Amino acid sequence: MSDPNSLEVTIRQTDPVFLDVQFKVRGSELLALVGPSGGGKSTILRTIAGFQKPISGKITIGDKVWFNSQRKVSVAPRHRRLGMVFQSYALFPHLTAIENVMESISNQRATNKINMANEYLARVNLKGLGDRRPDQLSGGQRQRVAVARALAREPDVLLMDEPFSAVDRVTRTRLQRELIELRSHLSIPIIFVTHDMEEAARLADRVAVLHEGRILQTDSYETLSKRPVNTTVAKLVGIRNIFNGKVSKITDNEGRLRLQWGNFVLDTPYRTGFSANQSVTWCIPSDGIVVHRRNRPSRGEHENPVSGIVSELFQFGQTTELIIDVSDPDAHPLHCSIPTHVAKRNDISIGVNIGVSLKADMIHIMAAENACS
């Protein structure tokens, strides 16, 4: 049985931005759209809202058709029940907070509008601030008014275009938490555009990676960060350890696949779709790399041991990032992070020889590509 509240989108166009995308957002699901600037994220939102019309495609919410190029259906923006939250707030500067929210409430008497607007402001933690104009509110408060106004339309879909990028980090974290809480009371699809993968990981049920007008992969952030479909997705989700290698041996009966990487042979779990001597690209997230204790070996260090020279070291408070030169034939270093106190206790500094283990179950193998540029 199909989800009666799901949003289904197909968009194909060449101008002004190339787009060839198809995706579905289930009712009560938050889908984050991420990718480089200019890739079409905001254009997708504007097209769903009806502000732009694609060459071809289809946009439906449940059994309601908002756009269908074959049937020549294109519902005007004002008749699409959706709420939209912009990065720039887009509030009416001459109206108070409550008046801004009331602008989205229709078919109600004035008294009902006031009561309903106050309820929406309370839902976004702005109770008692309805009489203030936008210039009397902080950036975070203005964005809360924008969210309240969007919800006051009683939308079938909520679209959010980088809504928290214009506020400071502390306020941004607070707004993220409030959105998570607010979602528990909503049963509508939400599309959240962001360039911040950390924000997408925190908020989204699924993340769609958009690149050059196409969605390359849609999955949970955990899946994207551990099993990207290709190097482009790996780079976009922040994986820095991407390498070229070759399958050296497959032992299906033992459930193992061995990977030749320069002078190292790495043991990994068996995977279908690969053959011996096949060139591949592989990656491993930073948390899949375990730094050995210097001069104090342990049994756990036998798992895919690799050694190299620390070429760069960056201390960020309680975390220290290491860049390690290894004998990779393509001259790509390993990147990993360890607690700063561990780096100090082990006298890790630039120029020292260091050993690490690459966790077998964290190594992800993909079809061969040019690993890094």
C-alpha positions as a printed NumPy array, in Angstrom:
array([[  0.   ,   0.   ,   0.   ],
       [  1.428,   3.393,  -1.009],
       [  1.975,   6.186,   1.481],
       [ -0.921,   8.669,   1.027],
       [  1.253,  11.523,   2.325],
       [  4.364,  10.875,   0.226],
       [  5.843,  13.443,  -2.127],
       [  7.044,  12.1  ,  -5.479],
       [  9.182,  14.288,  -7.725],
       [ 10.49 ,  13.867, -11.263],
       [ 12.188,  16.884, -12.84 ],
       [ 13.952,  17.079, -16.194],
       [ 15.273,  20.305, -17.655],
       [ 18.348,  21.844, -19.264],
       [ 17.914,  25.535, -18.382],
       [ 18.55 ,  27.571, -16.321],
       [ 20.125,  24.689, -14.375],
       [ 20.446,  21.155, -15.71 ],
       [ 18.344,  18.72 , -13.693],
       [ 17.506,  15.075, -14.202],
       [ 16.223,  13.88 , -10.841],
       [ 13.636,  11.511,  -9.482],
       [ 12.985,  10.889,  -5.803],
       [ 10.326,  10.215,  -3.194],
       [  9.915,  11.607,   0.308],
       [  7.68 ,   9.583,   2.578],
       [  5.188,  11.162,   4.944],
       [  6.879,  12.205,   8.23 ],
       [ 10.311,  11.822,   6.59 ],
       [ 12.99 ,  14.506,   6.406],
       [ 15.113,  14.238,   3.28 ],
       [ 18.248,  16.381,   3.132],
       [ 19.461,  17.536,  -0.274],
       [ 23.219,  18.114,  -0.209],
       [ 25.827,  18.87 ,  -2.816],
       [ 28.045,  21.62 ,  -4.226],
       [ 26.718,  25.109,  -4.885],
       [ 25.126,  25.451,  -8.288],
       [ 24.114,  21.8  ,  -8.424],
       [ 20.391,  22.537,  -8.46 ],
       [ 19.3  ,  22.056,  -4.83 ],
       [ 17.4  ,  25.333,  -4.515],
       [ 16.045,  24.977,  -8.049],
       [ 14.428,  21.684,  -7.043],
       [ 12.645,  23.428,  -4.155],
       [ 11.478,  26.291,  -6.365],
       [ 10.187,  23.813,  -8.916],
       [  8.249,  21.867,  -6.271],
       [  6.806,  25.157,  -5.031],
       [  5.728,  26.066,  -8.568],
       [  7.96 ,  29.117,  -8.956],
       [  9.729,  27.408, -11.877],
       [  8.357,  25.006, -14.458],
       [ 10.579,  22.188, -15.781],
       [ 10.626,  20.976, -19.373],
       [  9.121,  17.691, -18.263],
       [  8.339,  15.81 , -15.098],
       [  5.775,  15.086, -12.459],
       [  5.19 ,  16.32 ,  -8.905],
       [  2.553,  14.677,  -6.728],
       [  1.687,  14.69 ,  -3.034],
       [ -0.439,  11.679,  -2.225],
       [ -3.205,  11.666,  -4.828],
       [ -2.837,  15.402,  -5.572],
       [ -1.094,  16.29 ,  -8.831],
       [  0.788,  19.592,  -8.717],
       [  2.621,  19.169, -11.987],
       [  2.425,  16.69 , -14.849],
       [  3.979,  17.69 , -18.15 ],
       [  2.289,  14.889, -20.1  ],
       [ -1.169,  15.808, -18.831],
       [ -0.353,  19.531, -19.059],
       [ -1.19 ,  20.063, -15.386],
       [  0.567,  22.87 , -13.522],
       [ -1.05 ,  24.061, -10.299],
       [ -0.285,  27.685,  -9.414],
       [  2.053,  28.208,  -6.419],
       [ -0.686,  29.797,  -4.291],
       [ -2.798,  26.646,  -4.664],
       [ -0.022,  24.23 ,  -3.643],
       [ -0.35 ,  23.608,   0.072],
       [  3.24 ,  23.894,   1.114],
       [  5.323,  25.862,   3.549],
       [  8.689,  27.279,   2.565],
       [ 11.444,  28.56 ,   4.842],
       [ 14.237,  30.585,   3.27 ],
       [ 17.781,  31.33 ,   4.421],
       [ 17.001,  35.061,   4.333],
       [ 13.815,  34.684,   6.475],
       [ 11.736,  36.612,   3.866],
       [  9.586,  38.241,   6.563],
       [  7.541,  41.39 ,   5.965],
       [  9.652,  44.016,   7.791],
       [  6.709,  46.346,   8.517],
       [  4.628,  43.613,  10.177],
       [  4.981,  42.188,  13.664],
       [  5.806,  38.53 ,  14.23 ],
       [  2.173,  37.619,  14.806],
       [  1.068,  39.596,  11.736],
       [  3.648,  37.775,   9.617],
       [  2.232,  34.449,  10.761],
       [ -1.367,  35.613,  10.249],
       [ -0.556,  36.311,   6.593],
       [ -0.432,  32.527,   6.07 ],
       [ -3.764,  31.818,   7.757],
       [ -6.779,  32.001,   5.487],
       [-10.521,  31.359,   5.78 ],
       [-10.588,  32.368,   9.447],
       [-12.108,  35.287,  11.337],
       [ -9.687,  37.85 ,  12.763],
       [-10.001,  36.56 ,  16.339],
       [ -9.318,  32.989,  15.238],
       [ -6.328,  34.147,  13.184],
       [ -4.799,  35.835,  16.224],
       [ -5.313,  32.794,  18.421],
       [ -3.933,  30.418,  15.8  ],
       [ -0.916,  32.638,  15.1  ],
       [ -0.12 ,  32.773,  18.808],
       [ -0.291,  28.975,  18.948],
       [  2.162,  28.63 ,  16.073],
       [  4.534,  31.131,  17.672],
       [  4.361,  29.141,  20.915],
       [  5.224,  25.963,  19.013],
       [  8.5  ,  27.565,  17.895],
       [  9.272,  28.956,  21.369],
       [  8.286,  32.566,  20.644],
       [  5.412,  32.874,  23.09 ],
       [  4.994,  36.502,  24.155],
       [  7.072,  37.962,  21.304],
       [  4.265,  38.355,  18.769],
       [  4.231,  42.17 ,  18.956],
       [  7.852,  42.56 ,  17.872],
       [  8.826,  43.471,  14.326],
       [ 11.617,  41.525,  12.588],
       [ 14.215,  44.223,  13.316],
       [ 13.472,  43.768,  17.02 ],
       [ 14.222,  40.049,  16.896],
       [ 17.486,  38.122,  16.751],
       [ 18.405,  36.082,  13.699],
       [ 17.312,  32.874,  15.396],
       [ 14.004,  34.418,  16.44 ],
       [ 13.342,  35.701,  12.918],
       [ 13.928,  32.216,  11.56 ],
       [ 11.494,  30.805,  14.123],
       [  8.877,  33.27 ,  12.889],
       [  9.555,  32.06 ,   9.338],
       [  9.015,  28.446,  10.449],
       [  5.797,  29.387,  12.291],
       [  4.529,  31.195,   9.195],
       [  5.287,  28.16 ,   7.019],
       [  3.475,  25.82 ,   9.414],
       [  0.497,  28.182,   9.646],
       [ -0.346,  27.304,   6.065],
       [ -1.086,  23.78 ,   7.33 ],
       [  1.084,  22.493,   4.491],
       [  1.196,  19.083,   2.879],
       [  4.958,  19.569,   2.38 ],
       [  7.579,  21.669,   4.178],
       [ 10.503,  22.993,   2.121],
       [ 13.534,  24.46 ,   3.917],
       [ 16.275,  26.16 ,   1.881],
       [ 19.435,  26.378,   4.024],
       [ 17.297,  27.868,   6.809],
       [ 19.954,  27.938,   9.533],
       [ 23.043,  29.029,   7.593],
       [ 22.624,  32.744,   8.378],
       [ 22.835,  32.362,  12.183],
       [ 25.761,  31.728,  14.513],
       [ 26.832,  28.205,  15.432],
       [ 25.236,  28.159,  18.892],
       [ 21.902,  29.414,  17.543],
       [ 22.128,  26.989,  14.655],
       [ 22.521,  24.037,  17.012],
       [ 19.55 ,  25.246,  19.065],
       [ 17.383,  25.613,  15.948],
       [ 18.367,  22.127,  14.818],
       [ 17.269,  20.701,  18.158],
       [ 13.985,  22.585,  17.951],
       [ 13.348,  21.231,  14.459],
       [ 13.94 ,  17.69 ,  15.714],
       [ 11.403,  18.31 ,  18.487],
       [  8.952,  19.97 ,  16.097],
       [  9.086,  16.987,  13.753],
       [  7.577,  14.755,  16.417],
       [  4.327,  16.695,  15.939],
       [  4.387,  16.761,  12.126],
       [  3.272,  14.09 ,   9.674],
       [  4.369,  15.673,   6.416],
       [  7.355,  15.232,   4.095],
       [ 10.182,  17.726,   4.701],
       [ 12.931,  18.584,   2.211],
       [ 15.878,  20.311,   3.832],
       [ 18.546,  21.848,   1.59 ],
       [ 21.968,  22.27 ,   3.161],
       [ 25.613,  22.383,   2.109],
       [ 26.631,  21.131,   5.564],
       [ 26.957,  17.346,   5.698],
       [ 27.158,  17.426,   9.509],
       [ 23.799,  19.199,   9.632],
       [ 22.307,  16.669,   7.205],
       [ 23.616,  13.797,   9.315],
       [ 22.068,  15.276,  12.441],
       [ 18.622,  16.052,  11.036],
       [ 17.816,  13.787,   8.105],
       [ 16.284,  10.334,   7.872],
       [ 17.881,  10.052,   4.439],
       [ 20.37 ,  12.173,   2.513],
       [ 20.247,  12.676,  -1.257],
       [ 23.626,  13.595,  -2.751],
       [ 23.122,  15.915,  -5.72 ],
       [ 25.948,  16.527,  -8.183],
       [ 25.767,  18.311, -11.528],
       [ 22.001,  18.03 , -11.651],
       [ 21.739,  14.333, -10.796],
       [ 21.148,  12.481,  -7.542],
       [ 24.044,  10.057,  -7.2  ],
       [ 22.89 ,   8.238,  -4.065],
       [ 20.102,   8.461,  -1.498],
       [ 20.643,   6.676,   1.809],
       [ 21.002,   7.211,   5.509],
       [ 24.092,   9.231,   6.39 ],
       [ 25.599,   6.144,   8.03 ],
       [ 25.329,   4.207,   4.766],
       [ 26.654,   7.104,   2.686],
       [ 29.669,   7.575,   4.951],
       [ 30.556,   3.872,   4.944],
       [ 29.336,   2.567,   1.576],
       [ 29.33 ,   5.369,  -1.015],
       [ 28.536,   4.244,  -4.556],
       [ 31.517,   6.053,  -6.082],
       [ 34.386,   8.41 ,  -5.327],
       [ 32.307,  11.516,  -6.025],
       [ 29.857,  10.608,  -3.271],
       [ 32.746,   9.614,  -0.993],
       [ 34.335,  13.058,  -1.413],
       [ 31.043,  14.91 ,  -1.003],
       [ 30.275,  13.156,   2.294],
       [ 33.735,  14.039,   3.582],
       [ 35.699,  10.781,   3.196],
       [ 39.35 ,  11.72 ,   2.629],
       [ 40.872,   8.242,   2.498],
       [ 40.189,   7.189,  -1.1  ],
       [ 42.71 ,   4.977,  -2.903],
       [ 43.314,   2.811,  -5.946],
       [ 44.112,  -0.883,  -5.543],
       [ 43.686,  -4.334,  -7.017],
       [ 41.852,  -7.445,  -5.878],
       [ 44.637,  -9.943,  -5.173],
       [ 42.633, -12.932,  -3.98 ],
       [ 39.066, -13.994,  -3.335],
       [ 38.244, -16.886,  -1.039],
       [ 34.476, -17.193,  -1.161],
       [ 34.425, -20.249,   1.103],
       [ 36.279, -18.294,   3.793],
       [ 34.265, -15.154,   3.179],
       [ 37.346, -13.025,   2.517],
       [ 38.61 , -10.706,  -0.197],
       [ 42.242,  -9.584,  -0.195],
       [ 43.168,  -6.222,  -1.601],
       [ 46.606,  -5.28 ,  -2.932],
       [ 47.418,  -1.685,  -2.03 ],
       [ 50.977,  -0.784,  -2.94 ],
       [ 53.202,  -2.943,  -0.739],
       [ 50.327,  -3.86 ,   1.569],
       [ 47.819,  -6.693,   1.299],
       [ 44.599,  -5.821,   3.108],
       [ 42.13 ,  -8.403,   4.348],
       [ 38.457,  -7.468,   3.88 ],
       [ 35.099,  -9.279,   4.048],
       [ 34.004, -11.07 ,   0.871],
       [ 31.959,  -9.004,  -1.567],
       [ 30.161, -10.065,  -4.711],
       [ 30.766,  -8.384,  -8.037],
       [ 34.576,  -8.418,  -7.967],
       [ 37.151, -10.758,  -9.48 ],
       [ 40.832, -11.498,  -8.933],
       [ 43.266,  -8.975, -10.487],
       [ 40.463,  -6.441, -10.952],
       [ 41.482,  -2.807, -10.471],
       [ 39.286,  -1.1  ,  -7.895],
       [ 38.914,   2.066,  -5.884],
       [ 38.463,   1.73 ,  -2.149],
       [ 37.906,   4.005,   0.802],
       [ 37.868,   3.952,   4.566],
       [ 36.419,   6.559,   6.954],
       [ 38.71 ,   8.153,   9.503],
       [ 37.124,   6.176,  12.357],
       [ 38.098,   2.956,  10.587],
       [ 41.766,   3.686,  11.269],
       [ 43.233,   2.716,  14.652],
       [ 46.56 ,   4.294,  15.635],
       [ 48.969,   1.892,  17.333],
       [ 50.515,   2.751,  20.661],
       [ 54.168,   3.541,  20.072],
       [ 56.56 ,   0.997,  21.666],
       [ 53.6  ,  -0.879,  23.199],
       [ 52.194,  -3.309,  20.62 ],
       [ 48.94 ,  -5.145,  21.253],
       [ 47.152,  -8.076,  19.634],
       [ 44.616,  -5.809,  17.936],
       [ 47.376,  -4.306,  15.819],
       [ 47.58 ,  -7.427,  13.635],
       [ 44.483,  -6.342,  11.676],
       [ 45.703,  -4.825,   8.398],
       [ 48.783,  -3.148,   9.888],
       [ 50.179,  -0.217,   7.891],
       [ 53.084,   2.052,   8.783],
       [ 54.194,   5.472,   7.633],
       [ 55.617,   8.848,   8.593],
       [ 53.535,  11.611,  10.168],
       [ 53.828,  14.42 ,   7.618],
       [ 51.329,  16.858,   9.1  ],
       [ 49.656,  17.259,  12.48 ],
       [ 46.807,  19.592,  13.406],
       [ 45.493,  20.011,  16.928],
       [ 41.871,  21.108,  17.229],
       [ 41.239,  21.295,  20.959],
       [ 40.629,  17.782,  22.224],
       [ 41.129,  16.219,  18.785],
       [ 44.338,  15.88 ,  16.786],
       [ 44.282,  15.143,  13.063],
       [ 47.169,  13.218,  11.53 ],
       [ 48.284,  12.973,   7.914],
       [ 50.485,   9.934,   7.393],
       [ 52.661,   9.299,   4.354],
       [ 52.552,   5.6  ,   3.455],
       [ 53.94 ,   3.686,   0.493],
       [ 50.828,   4.274,  -1.601],
       [ 51.83 ,   4.113,  -5.287],
       [ 49.619,   7.118,  -6.054],
       [ 51.227,   9.139,  -3.221],
       [ 47.964,   9.618,  -1.361],
       [ 48.349,   9.9  ,   2.431],
       [ 46.169,   8.475,   5.178],
       [ 44.032,  10.854,   7.241],
       [ 42.908,   9.972,  10.754],
       [ 41.96 ,  11.6  ,  14.052],
       [ 42.861,  10.703,  17.62 ],
       [ 42.24 ,  12.338,  21.   ],
       [ 44.867,  15.006,  21.692],
       [ 45.815,  13.416,  25.012],
       [ 46.579,  10.15 ,  23.18 ],
       [ 48.812,  11.991,  20.695],
       [ 50.723,  13.632,  23.542],
       [ 51.006,  10.454,  25.61 ],
       [ 52.502,   8.626,  22.632],
       [ 54.836,  11.495,  21.659],
       [ 53.309,  11.682,  18.187],
       [ 54.783,  14.543,  16.198],
       [ 55.729,  15.413,  12.627],
       [ 58.412,  13.113,  11.287],
       [ 57.858,  10.124,  13.593],
       [ 57.202,   6.651,  12.255],
       [ 53.778,   5.428,  13.225],
       [ 51.731,   2.276,  12.779],
       [ 47.975,   2.033,  12.214],
       [ 45.453,  -0.729,  11.621],
       [ 42.764,  -0.489,   8.943],
       [ 39.593,  -2.138,  10.205],
       [ 38.632,  -4.807,   7.694],
       [ 34.888,  -4.281,   7.981],
       [ 35.305,  -0.53 ,   7.4  ],
       [ 37.098,  -0.913,   4.058],
       [ 34.656,  -0.25 ,   1.222],
       [ 35.514,  -1.338,  -2.322],
       [ 34.055,   0.331,  -5.409],
       [ 34.477,   0.062,  -9.162],
       [ 37.775,   1.488, -10.388],
       [ 37.96 ,   5.266, -10.756],
       [ 40.609,   7.907, -10.485],
       [ 40.713,   7.924,  -6.689],
       [ 41.852,  11.41 ,  -5.78 ],
       [ 42.768,  14.634,  -7.466]])
